[in-house]
Amino acid sequence: MNKVAAMFILIAIVLGAGSYAGSSLKVENMPDISFPFIYIVTEYQASPQDVMNLVTKPIEDKIANIAGLTMMSSSSNDGYSTVNLEFKESINVEKTKQDLESIVQEVGLPKEAGRPKVATVGYASFPSYYLAVHANDSMTQTELDELYDKELKPGFESISGIDHIDTIGARKSSLDIRLDGGALAAYRLTPSMVTNAIQSAMTNGSVGIVKFNGNSQIARVKGELNSLYDLENLEISTPTGQTLLIKDISDIEAINESSFIARLDDKPAIGIHLYMSRGTNAVDFSNEAKQKISDWEKSTPGISFNTVYDSADEVRQSISGLLKEGFLGIILASLMILVFLRNMRMTLIVIVSIPLSVLLTLVVMNYLNITLNIMSLGGLFIAVGRIVDDSIVVIESIYANLQKAQKRNESVVLLAVKQVAMAISSSTFVTVGVFLPIAFVTGIIGALFRPFAVTVSVALLASLLVSLTVIPMMAKLMVLRNAKAMGTKEHEGGKLVSFYERTLVWCLTHRMKTLLLSGLLFILTIVFTVPNLPKGFIPEGPPVKQMNYSIKLPYETSFDSTDLQAKQLETMLLEAKDENDRSMFTFVESLVGYGWSEERVPYMIELITQVNDDVDPDTVKERYRKLIADQLPKGSEVMSGSLAGGSGSSSVDFVYVIYGEDQLMLEQAAATIKNEMKQFSELKEIKDSLGDAKTEIQIAVSPSKANLFGLDVSGVQRLVAEWIAKYELGNIRLDNTLFKSAVELASKDKDSLDQLGRMPIQAADGTIVHLNEIAKLGEVKSPLSLQRESQRLMVSITAKIDSNDKAAISSKVSSQLEQLELPSGVSTTIRGVSLDMAKGFTQMFAAMGAAIAIVYLIMVLCFGNAGTPFAILFSLPLAVIGGLLGLWIAKESINITSLIGFLMLIGIVVTNAIVLLDRTQQLRKEGYLARHALIESGKVRLRPIIMTAGATIAAMVPLALGLSHGTLISKGLAVVVIGGLITSTILTLVVVPIIYELIESFKARLNRMFNRKNRTTAGEDISL
């Protein structure tokens, strides 16, 4: 207080540092959660069964015992294997990834298999920005393809923080060399011979250094293959000694096409998915992409861009919503303080604690690398109501002491601060201590709420520092010489104080009645509310306008038929109208053949769209999912989802996993389970992990017949693969055009069992034998993929639960499925929301128990005895009453967010009891009897208690109302805190004094008993 200038300098430093820190913080929607997941992908062109036996199993066997592994699952598909690994949270993901990269290189895999690629799950696993570009009337599609390849794609790749780009619909020039099987057989050529001849003619490389006239020059050998004409007339020698031209045995065609088809509002387009690397600021990434798009639209008027989905929009909306509600909370809290203090100067002094505490918190957040997201910003604004509590108590004490003082000077202010310093310090430490157990909560809950806990704790500690330093200084400057009566005095608090005094006296006189009534209220609340409240894991956010439909047609559907089906669906969506005769959908993007990978999936359609502002997104999504399904052929599947948070797939709530040793039995069991699950209307988007059944060409070689020609099965396998393989030549420049070229047998020579059977196989003696002479060819059904978990075959059936009470639905479905008779050897397990809830709720209840223990320990250390803190703990069950009633009134579920609210209440509600009993303790030391001390302290501390509770409640009202998009995390939490604070404030003022008096009475009886015993012992000693 004597260093006013120094204090103002420190305040200026805080203002500057806080402003800088706030502008420097990375902005994102949710905390950057590092999941301990690693996956290994290995390419191997073979059937799922062969991939599993030759690639997946050897990798699993090699890595099964790696340290920290908790779950291993795999998927063996056509052409590739994926092994998914889940580790303990304590592991170093990057180091484990490096260890795995070394280990998998030691696995004995087929020589045709690719090198296993080890990767982690993160931001780069999902697109963060979806957009489409299409040509206007002034530009052709070919010109757009060239522009994208030369300018747009390199421009997007230059964005800071870009990981990679998915391009859908951009056509590229390719050169297909299709070999005539009959001509090859006639001249005893094979596709590999032709490929080698072309590659030889394409040779281009240095051969050494020569000296001309004393100067060293590099000598280079280059084939004269510069045009399509040169390629067609390239000579090739046959094994029979003849010389042919390439065009004599093949068709060479230069084409311009894409693996996928993309359309936007029925116009040809290029779909672009931008993937953001980890650690990148989502808003900066979006802004840079938008700036490039704006520049291109100005410089190239022939193109138009359409933003399909931008993850940064959700960030902006969430942060904007929380900022609005936070500032509205600050205004309401300030008005509440003004109503009680009825003094503008004192109100301004209290409000000063808000910006200073917030700015100090931003400085610490920047130092700890905590990002600005829903959780940290929500924690900051939820703490606003509690931030002012310490300052309210200090300023109220200062004012009360100034009213009583004969002479107003600094000593009065110091005395006033000293009287409440212990109370506000202990209450703040208690509230901060409540969040300590969050550090030990594991999984997604701990990762989500840790930034929240740190932010709230730092804000409260900052507010304590401000209340004990800045507030007294401000009081000295603004109030000391201008303290005016506020119309009330300490003991003449008007009707409210008189009413409270009468109530408290009656309750202290009728202690058992009051306690029984409070206990009955507590029990009835639990009995009435808990069974009737829905239970969930993490609350769902508001529905988003962007949506997508992943459509899977029957496996045998051709690419052209899929495209035709997509056009019909696009027309239906584009013609859809709402009740006001407006277009239901603002745009429709269609991606044909795209299955969220680089390979074409001929039977897949991805429809991405957005509804207008006047309709309910969830209703429209479900309605059109059914309409789309009605238009599709039998055996098709439609999955609706949202682009927010991933590749359009929505999260699952219910997972039923079946294990077995026989794939056929698993398929039968999965069909039975899926049919049973469809009986529950609450289950949506039911699907299994089997994928589609597909046909596979099986070539069964007879060893005895093959042996007649000097062949064996492996030799036949190699020769057949040589004939049907596609040989990539890479990029070749002909006629000043760069082509991606490949050589393969013409489709007419391998599009039927008949054609494949006539494939020529060269015997050991040089004679030719046809494949059907030594093998039987046929089509068999086989799975598209084989799933394993913990080295056992498995199939998972998943569904989304369309209900607030997910736990109840999950339990009902589980009970019904347990009654099913499944094939012998099949075992099951249940996962999903029920398992997550069981684990999460257990951890949260354990955290609450630890928090109560911490609170009690801190209070014992602050009060110096165990009795007073024990009395204060009785305010906790009183808060449960209001918290549960608040959830019931607001129709919110009991979930992790609301449990965090109850955890916060443990620290918040004891504050009022601490403020009350701290003054009681002071009066007891002055010689007051327990009851008299309770009544006097109640009259003195009533107003600050109501003010602090009112300010906290007022600050949380906007968050509880959920007026904007940014209240996903805050609403349930705020409802619990408001309800709990109301009931605990009212009941604490009477119940805690009763418990305190009972404890003091018990201690007095014990003292009298010991004193009597001591006197008796002393009397006996005298008589002796």
N, C-alpha and C positions, 0 to 999 in steps of 0.2 A: 504493500500500500504506500510505502514511502518512496518507492521507485516508479513513480507514475510514468516518467519519460521512457524508462527502460521497458515498461510494460507495453506502452504504445508501439515501441519499436518491434517488440516481439509479436504483437498483434499484426503489424504490417508484414512482418516476415511470414507469419502463418497465412495471411491473405494471399501473398504472392506465391508462396510455395504450394498452397492448396489449389490455387487457380491453375498453376502450371501442371501440377500432378493430375488434376481433373481432365485437362485437355490432352494429356499424354497417355491416359489409360486406354488400353485396347478395348473396343466395344464388340460384344458378341451377345447372342441370345441366351445361351446357357453356359455354365462353366466348362472349360476345356477338360473333359473327363478322359483320362488315359486308361483305356480298358486293357487288361492283361491278356489280349487275344493275339495269336499269331497264326497265320495259315501258310501252307506250303502247296504250291501249284506245280504240277509236272505234266508236260504234254507227252502223249504217246498215242499214236494213231492206231487204236485197236478198240475192240468191243468193251463194254463196261466190265464184263467178267474177266477178260484178260487184263484190263487196266487194274482191277482190284488185285488179281493174283500176282501180277508181275511188277506192279509199281506201288500201289497203295499199301499192301501188306508188308513188303520189305521196308518201306519207310516207317510204318507204324512200329514194326518190331525194333527198329534201330533207335527210335526216339522215345519209346514207351517209358523208359526209366529216367528221363531227364529231370533234374531237380525242379521242384515247384509245380509240376504238372498236376492239375486237378481233373481235367476232362479232355479226352481225345475223341474226336469224331472225324469221319471221312466221307467223301462222296466220290464214287468212281463212275465216270461218265464216258460217253463216246469221245475218245480222243484226248482226255485229260483226267488227272486225279487231283483232288483237293483234300488236304488233311488240315483240320481245324483244331487248334490247341488252346485251351484255357488254363491260365496259371494263377497262382496265388497273387494277391495284390501287392505283396511285399517284394516281388521280383523286379529286377531292372529289365524292362522290356527290350531295350536296345541291345544290351549285353546278351540276353537270352537269344535274341534274333541272330546275333553274330555267332554264338555257339552252335545254333541249329544249322546255320549256313555251312559251317565246317563239318558237322556230323553228317548231313544229308549227302555230301559229296562222296562219302565213304560207302554209301549204299550201292549194292550191286544191281543195277538196272539194265534193261535191254539196251543195246547200243543205239537202237532207233529212238529211244526216249530222249526227250529234251532235258536240259539241266534244271533240277528243281529250283524254283524261285520262292524265297522266304520273304514274307511281307507282314506288316502289322495292320491292324484295323484302325482307321483314323478318319480325319476330314477327307482325305483323298479317296476314300472308299465310296463317297456319295457326291453327286453333283451339287454345287451350291448356286449355280446360275443356269437356268434353262432359257434359251431363246431360239428364234427361227429367223432366217433371212430369206426373202424371196425377191424375184426380179419384177419390176414394173413393165409397162408396155414398151418402154424404150430400150430394154435389154433382154437378150435371149438367155435361155437357161445355160447354154454353153458358155456364154460370156460371164454369167454369174459363177459357174464352176471355176473358170480360170481366175476370176477376181478373188474368189475365196481362197484358192490354192496359193496365189501369189501375194495377196495383200491381207485379207481378213484373218486367215488362220495364223500367219506369222505375227499379226498385230495382237491377237488374243494371247498368243504364246509369250508375248513380251510383257504381259501384265504382271506386276509384282505379286508374288505369292501363288502363281498358277502352278498346278501340279501336272495336269494333262487335260486333253480335250477329247471328247467323243464327237465324231462328225457323222450325221445320219443324212444320207441323200445326196452328198456331193459326188458327182460322177468323175471317174478317172479313166484316162485312156489306157487300154490294155490290148495286148496282142496275143491272140489265142492261136496256137498251132495245133490243129486237131488231126491226129494221124489216122490213116485209113488202115484198119486192121487187116482187111483182105490183101491190100497191096504189101503190107509188111510181111505177112505170111508167105506171099508169093515169092518175095525176094529174100526170105529168111532173115529179115531184119527184126529188131526189137526196139521198143520206145527208147530204152537207155542208149542204144547205138546212135539213134537219130539225135538225141539230146547231146551226147558227147560230141557229135560232129558239129552241131550248131555252136556249142560252147567253145570248141576249138577255133571256129571261124571268128568268134567274138573276142579272141585273145587280144589283150592290150596291156603291155607291161614292159618295163625296162629290162635289158639283158646284160648291161654292163656299161663300162666307160671306154671310149676310144679317144685318140688324140689326132686332131687335124691341125696341121700347121702350128704345132706346139700348144694348142688349146684343148683342154679336156672337155668332152661332150658326152652326154648320156645317149646310149643307143636304145631305141625302143622298137619293139616288134608289134605291129598292129594289123589286124585283119581288115580287108576291104569289104566291110559290111555296113554301108551307109544309108541304104534305102530299102524299101519294101521289095523292090525289084531284085536287088542283090540277094535278099534272103530267099525269095521264091526260086531263084535260079542258082542257089548254092548247090554244088555237087556233093554227092555222097557215094562212097563205094560200098557195094554189097558184099556179103561173104562169098557169093558166087563169082565175084570178079567184075560185075557190071557197075556202070556209073549211072546214077540217077540224079534228078533234080529234086529238091525238097518239095516243089509243087506237084511232083508226080505221085507222091505218097501222102500228101496232106492238104488240108484246107487252111489257109492263113487268113485270119480276119481281124482287122483293127476295129475295136468297138469302144464306145464311151458309155459306161454304165456304173451304177453303184450297187453295193450289196444290199442296200435298203432303199425304200421309197419314202420320201417325206413330203407332206402336203400341209399347207396352212390355209384354212378356209377354202379348200378345194383347189388351191393353186400350188404348183410345184414349188418346193422350198428346200432349204437345207436346215436340218435341226442341229443345234450346237449345245453341247452340255459342257460347262466349265467346272473343273474340279479344283478346289482350293487346297493348298498345302497346309499342314498343321502350323499353328502359330501365327497365321495371317489374320489381320484385322478384316472381318467380314464386310464392314461398311466401307473401308478404304478400297477393298477389292471390288466391291460393287460400283463405287463411284468411278474408279478408273475404267471399268468395263463400259459404264454408261457414257463416259466422256469419249471413248474411242468410237462407240456406236454413233454418238451425236456428230462427231467429226466426219465419219464416213457418210452419213446421210446428207451432210452438207456438200461434201466434195464429190459424191457419186449419187446424183439424184435418181439414178435408175434402179436403186435398191431400197427396200424397206425392211426394217427390223421389227420384231414383235417379242417383247419380254414375256415369256411363259410363266416363269417363277424365279424370284430373286430371294434367296434366304435372308439377305440383308433387310428386306422389307419387314420381315417378322421382327428382326432386331430393332429396327427403327420404331415400329409400332409398340413393341413391348416397353422399350426404354421411354418413349414419349408418353405412354399411358402411365407408367410408374412416376415419371416426373410430374405430370399433371396432378395425379392423386397425392403425391408426396407434398407438393407445394400447397395443394388445397388442405391437406392435413395440417401443415404448418400454420396456415391462416386460421383454421378452426381452433387449433390449440392456443394460438395467440389470443383469439377472441374469448376463449374460455378463461384464460388467465386474467384478461382485462375485466371480465365480468366479476371475478372474485376480488381482485386487487383494487379495482375502481380507481386506479392511479396510472396514468399514461407513462410517467417516467419509470416507475417500478416495472411496468409491463415491458417497456423497451429494454430495460436492463436484463430481464429474464430471457427475452427473445434473442439477445446478443449471443447467448450460449449455443443457439442452433447453428448459425453459419460457422462459428469458430470450431465447434465440435465436428461438423461435417467436413470442413476443410482440413482439419487435423487428420481425420479418418482417411481422406483422399490421399494425403501425403503417405500415410502408412500403407495403404493399399498399393500405391505405386511402388513403394519400397519392397513389398512382399510379392509383387507381380500378380496381384489379384485383378482380374479384368472387370470391366463395368458390364454386368449382365443382370438378368432378372433377379438372381439370388442375392448378389452383393448390393445392388441398388434397392431391392426390396428390403433387405436387412437394414440398410441405411435409413430408409423412410419409416420402417416399422419402429426403429429406435428413436425417431424424432420425439414421440410423446414421452418417452422415458428420459430423453436427453434433458428436457427442461425440469424434470422432477427435482434434481439436486439444487438447481438454481432457485426454484420456487421455495424450497425449504429454507435456503440460506437467506433469501430476500425477505421472507416472512419473519424469520427470526430477527433479522436486522431491524425491520420495521417495528416489531413488537417491543424490542429492547429500547429503541429510540423513543417510543411512546412513554415508557416507564422512566426513562433517564431524566435526571434533574439537569444534567449538562450533556449536550450532544457533542461528542468528539470521536476521534478514531478508536479510543479504548472501548466505546460502546459497540462499535462495529466488530472489533476483534473479539469481544466477549460473546456477541451474538453468533459469530462464525464458530467459535470454540464450542458453544453449546450444542451445535448440530453437526460438527465435523465428524464425530464418530458415527453418528446415525447415518449420514449420507455416504460416508466411506464404506461402512459395513454393508449397507443396502446395495451399493454399486458393486462391491466385490462379490456379494452373494449372487447378483444377477449375472455377472461375468462368469462366475464359477459354475453356473448352471450349464454353460455351453462347453465346458471342458470335456465332458464325456463324448461330445460329438466327434472329437479328434480320434476316438477309438471305434467309431461306427464304421463298418466296412461296406464294400459294395457301392452301388450307385447312390444309395442314400447318403453315405458319408461324403462321397465325391460332390454331390449336389449341394449339401447343406453346410459343408465346411467353410466355403467362402461367406455364406450367410452368417455363420456363428462368429467368424473372425471379424467381420464388418460390424456386427452389433456390439461385440465386446470392445473393440477399439473405440467405437463411437461413445460408449458409456464411460470408458476410462477417460476419454477426452473431455466429456461433459463434467466429470468429477474434477478434473484439473481446472477447467474453466470456472466452475462454481466456487472453488476455494481460492482462486487468484483474481480472475478478471471481475467477477461479480462484486466482491467487496470493494475493489478499486472503483468500479462504476458507481456503487452506492455512495462511496465517499465523495465523488465528484458531483453526483446528480441529486442525492437524497439527503445527505447529512445536514445541509443548511436549509433544506426545503421540505423537511418531513412535515406533512400536514395530516391532520386527523382525517381518517377515512370514514368517519361516522360511527365507528365501533371501537371498542376497547377490548383488551385481551380477555377480560372476564365478562364483558357485556357484548357478546356476539350476536345478540338479537334472538329472534324466535327459534332459529335452527339450533343454536347452541343450547338454549333452554330446553327445547324438546329432546335433544340428545342427552342432556344431563338427567332429565327425568327417566328417560328410557334406560340409560345405563344403571341408574340407582335401582330401578325395578328389576333389571336382569341380574344385578349383583345380589339382590335380596332373594330372587327366585332362581338360583343358579341351576338346579337340577331340571326345572321345567324348561329353561332356555336351552340347555344342552340337549335334552331329549328332543325338543322341537327341531333343533338344528340337525341332529343326527337322523331324525325321521325324514326330514327334507332331503338330506343327502342320500339315504337309502331309496326313497321313492323316486328320486330323479334317476338314479342308476337303473332301477328296475323298469321304469317307464321308458327311458330314452335308449339305452344301449341295445336292447333287442330290436327296436324299431328304427335304428339308424343304419343306413347302408354302409357297407365296408368296402374299401378299395385300397389300391396300393398308392399310386400317384394320380392326382386329379387330372382329368383331361382338359385341354385348352378349348377355347371356342372353335367352332367349325370354320375351316378356311374355304375361301371361294374357289381356289384352284383344286382340281381333282383329276384323276386319271383312271382309265379302265384298261387293265391288262387282259387281253383276249387271246385265248389259246384254242385254235380250231383243231379238229381231228388231225392226228399226226400225218396222215397220208395226203393232206390238202396241199396242192401245189402253190407256188408263190404267186402265180397269176390269179388263181382263184381267191387267194387270201386278199390280194389287192382289190379285186372286184367286190368282195365282202366289205372291205374297209370303206370303199367309196359309198356304199349303201348306208353304212352306219354314219359316216360324216354328213351325208345329206339329211338323215333323220335329226341329228343334233343341230345342224345349221338352220333347219326349218322349225325347230321347237320354239314355242311362244309361251310367255307367262300369262297371268290373269289380266295384265294391262296391255296385252298384245305386243309386248316387247320381246326381242330375241332373248331366249332363256340363257343362251351361252354367248359370251362376248367374243370368243374365238374357238376354233377347233383345229388342233394339230394332230395329224395322223402319221405314225411311224410304222411302216409295214416291213415285217421281217426282222424287226429289232427286238432283241430279248435282253437288253442291258449288257451286251458283250460285243466283241468285234465280229463274231461269226453270224452269218445270216441264219435266222430260224424261220423257215418258209411259212410256218403255220401261225406265227405270232403277229398280233396287232397291238400297238400301244396308242390309245387315244388320250390326249391331254387337252383339258378345256378349263373354262372358268365361268361360273354363273354370275348373273348380274346382281346388283345390290338389293333387289326387292324380294328375292326368294330365299328359302332356307336351304343352305348347301347340303345338309345331311339328308333331308327329304328328297331333294332332286337327285342326289347321288344314288340313293337306294331305288328310287322310281326308275331311273334310266338304266340302272344295272339290270333290272328285271326286263325292261323293254329290249335292251340289247340282247339279253339271253334268249328272248323269245324269237329273235330273228336269226339266230345262229343254228347251224345243223346239229343233229344229235351227237353228243360226245364232246361238245365244246364247253369251255369254262370261261367265266367272266369274273375278274377280281377288281373291285373298286378300291381306290386308295387316295392318298394325298401325297403331294410332292414334298411336303414339309418333313425334313429330317431323313430323307433317304431317297431311294430309287422308286418312289411311288408306292412301295409296299407298306401297308399299315401294320402296326404292332399287333402281336397276338396276346391274348389273355389266357387262353387255355391250351395246354399241350399234353397230349396223350401219347406216350412212347411205348412201342411194343418191340420186344427182342425175340430172336429165334435163330436157328441154324439153317432153316430152309426158307428161301426167298418166296416160294410159292405159298407156303403157309402164312407168311407175313402179309402177302398180298390179300389172301382170303380174309385174314383177321382184320386188316385195315378196311376192307370193303364193309364188313359187318359193323365195325365201330362207326364208320362214316354214316352209314344208314341210320344207326341209332341216334347219333348226334343231330341229324337233320330233323329229328322229332321235336327238338327244343327250339322254339321260335326266337329265344334270346341269343342263340349262337349264329353268328354271321361269318361269311368268308371261310367256310370249312374247306380245308384242303389237306392233302397228304404229301409226303416227300418222295413218293414213288416216281413222280414224273409220268410221262406217257409211255404206254406200251408201244413198241415199234417192231417192225419186221427186220430180220437180220438174214443175210445170205450165208448159208452154212455150206461149206465145201468139205465133204467127208472123203478124205483120200484113203484108198485101199492100199495098205502097205504091200500086199502081195502083188497086186497089179502094177504098182509103181516100181517094184523091184524087178519086174520083167524087163523094164526099160532102163535099168540101172539108176533109178531115182529113189529117193526116200521122201518122207512127209515134209521134213524141213526144207529140202531142196525144192519141192513143189511149191511150198509156201513162199519161198523167196522169188521163184519165177513168176508166180501169179501176181505177187505184189509189184513186180517189175512192170507187168503189163497194165495194171489198173492204176498205178500211181500217177500223181500229177507232179511234173518236174518244173520247179520254179527256176526261171533263167535270170530273174532280177530285172533291173531297169536296163532297157536298151534304147538308144536314140537312132531313129530312122526317119529320114526326110525331115530333119530338124524337129521332130516330135519325140518326146520321151514316153515310152510305153513300158508298162509292167507286163512282162511276157512269161508265158508258161507253155509247156508241151505236155499233151496228154492224149490218150486214145479217144477217138471220136465217140460221142455218146451212143451213136447207133450200133457200135460194136460191143457195148457193155450194158445195154439197157434192158436186158432180159436174161433169163436163165439159159435160154437157147444160145444166145450170142456168147455168153461167158463159157458155156460148155464147149464151144468150138475154138476156144483160145489155144493157140499152138504152143506146145511145150517141147523144148529140145531135149531129147534123150541123151544118155551118156555117149552113144555111138554116133551122134549127130543126126539121127533120124528125128522126125517130127511126130509127136503124138498129141491128140486133142485132150483137153482137160477132162471131158466127160467120159473118156475111155479109161481113166484111172481113178475117177472120183464121182461121187453122187452130189448133185447140187440141189438145194432146196431152200425155201423161205421158212424161217421159224420165228415165233414170237419171243421177244427178249425185252427186259426193262431198259429204259433210257438211262437210268443210273442206279447204282447200288450204294446204300447208305450203311455205314458202320459207326458204332460208338463203343468205346472201350474195347475195341477189337472184336465186337460182335455185330452181326447183321441187325439192322434196326429200321423201323419205319415210324415217323412221327406224324400225328394227325393234329392239326392246329385249328383254332377258331378265335374269333373276336367276340367278346361278350358285350351285347348291347343292353347294358343295365348299369345303374349306379351301384347296386349291391352285387358286385362281381364275386365276392366271396361266397355268397349264398348260392348263386347260379353255378359256380364252379363246384361247390359241394354237392349240389343236386345232380349235376351231370355225372360227377365222379361216382356217386352212389349207384346211379343207373347203369353205368358202364361196367362196374364191378360185378353185376349180376349176369353179364353176357358169358356164354360158353364159347371159349376160343379154342382153336386147335391145340393139340397136345404139344408141349415144348415151347409154347409162346408165353413170355412173361411181360408184365406191364409196369409202368410207372407214370406218375402224374407230375407235371410241372406247370409253369405259368404263374398267373397272378396269385393263386393260393399259396404256392411255395414261396414266392417273393414276399407276400404279406406275412407269412409265418416267420420268415427270417427277419424281415424288416421290423415287424412289430415287436419281436423278441428283443432285438437290439435296442429299439427305442424305449421299451419298458425298463430294460437294464440300464440304459442311459439316465432315465428318470430316477431310478433308485440310487444310482451313483450321484446324481445331481442333488438329491435330498440330503445324502450323507455329506457332500461337500458344503452345501448351504449350512447345515447344522454345525459342521466343524468351524467354518468361518465365523459364524455367530458366537460360538463358544469362545473363540479366540478374541473376538471384539468385546463381548460383554463380560468376560472373565468368570462366567459361571455357566452351569448347564441348564438351570431351571428356566430362566427367561427365554433362551432360544427354543426350549422344548415347548413353551407356551406359544411362541410365534409360529411353530410348525403347524399348529391347529388351524391356521388360516388357509392351508393348502387344500384340504377336502372341501372347504367352503368355495374355493375357486372352481372345483370340478363341477359343482352344481350349475353354475352359470355357463361354463364351457360347453357342457353337454346340451343344456337347453338352447344355447346359441346355435349349435349345429342343427338341432331339431327344428328350430324356427326358420333358419336359413336354408333348410333342406340340403345341407352339406353332408358328405359322408365322413366316416372316421377313416382317415388315411394318414399317410406319412406327414403331410403338411399340417393337418390338424393336430397330430401328436407333437409336432415341433411347437405348435401353439401352446399345448399343455406344458411342454418342457419350459417354454418361456415364462409361463405363469408361475412356475416354481420360484423363479427369481424375482418376478415383478410383484406378486401379491404380498410377499413377506416384507416388502419395503414399507408398506403402511403400518404393519405391526411393529417393525423396528423403530419407525419414527415415533409411534405411540409409546412403546415400552422404554425407549431410550430416555424420554422425558420423565417417565415414571421412576426409573432407576435414579435419575438425578434428584428428584423430589424425595425419594426414600432416604438418600444420603443426607438430605437436609433435615430428616427427622419426621417426615410425613408417615402416617400409617398407610398400609397397602391400599385400602379402599379410597381413602382421601387422596392419595397420590394418583390413583387411576382416574378418579373423577376430574381432578385438576388438570392432569396431563391430557385427558380426553378433550376438555374444553379448550386448552391451548392448541393442541395439534389437530383438532377437527378440520379447521379450514385448510391447512396445508395438505392434509390427507385427501380431502375431497378435491382440492385443486390439482394435485398431482395425478390422481386417478382420472379426473375429468379431462385433463390435458392429454393423457395417454389415449383415452377412449376417443376423444375428438380427432386426434391425429390419425387414428386407424379407421374411422368411419368411411372415408372415401375408398380405402382399400377393401373394406368389407362389402361395400356396395357393388364392387366389381364393375365400375362404370366404363372401363376401357379394356383394350386387348392385353394390357400389361399386368393384369391381376391374376394370372394363372396360378402363381405360387402363393400369392398373398391373401386371397380371399378367405379360404378356410382357416388359415392361421389367425387372421384378424378377427374373424367371428368368434373364435375360441377365446382370444385374449380379451375382447370387449365383454363377452358374457361372463367370463370368469372374474374379470376385474370388478364388474358391477356387483355381483353377489358377494365376492370376498370383501370388498370395501364396506358394504353394508353390515355383513355379519361379523367381520373382523373387529369392528368397533364395539361389539358387545361380547362375542364369544372369547376372543383372546384375553380381554380383561378378566373374565370369569376363570379361565384356566390359570392365569397368572395369580389370581387371588387364592385359588385352591392350592397351588404350589406353595405360595407364601404361608398359607395357613398350615399346610403339612410340615413345612420347614420349622414354623414356630412351635408346633406340637412336639416335633423331634427335639428342638432346643430345650423346651420345658422339661421333657422327659429326661434328657441327659443332665440338665441342671439339677433336677430333683434327685437323680441317682448320685450325682457328685456330692450334693449336700448331705445325703444319707450316709455316703461313704465317709465324708469328712466328720460327721457326727459320731460315727462308730469309732473312728480313730481317736477322737477326743475322749470318748468314754473309756476307751482302753487306757 
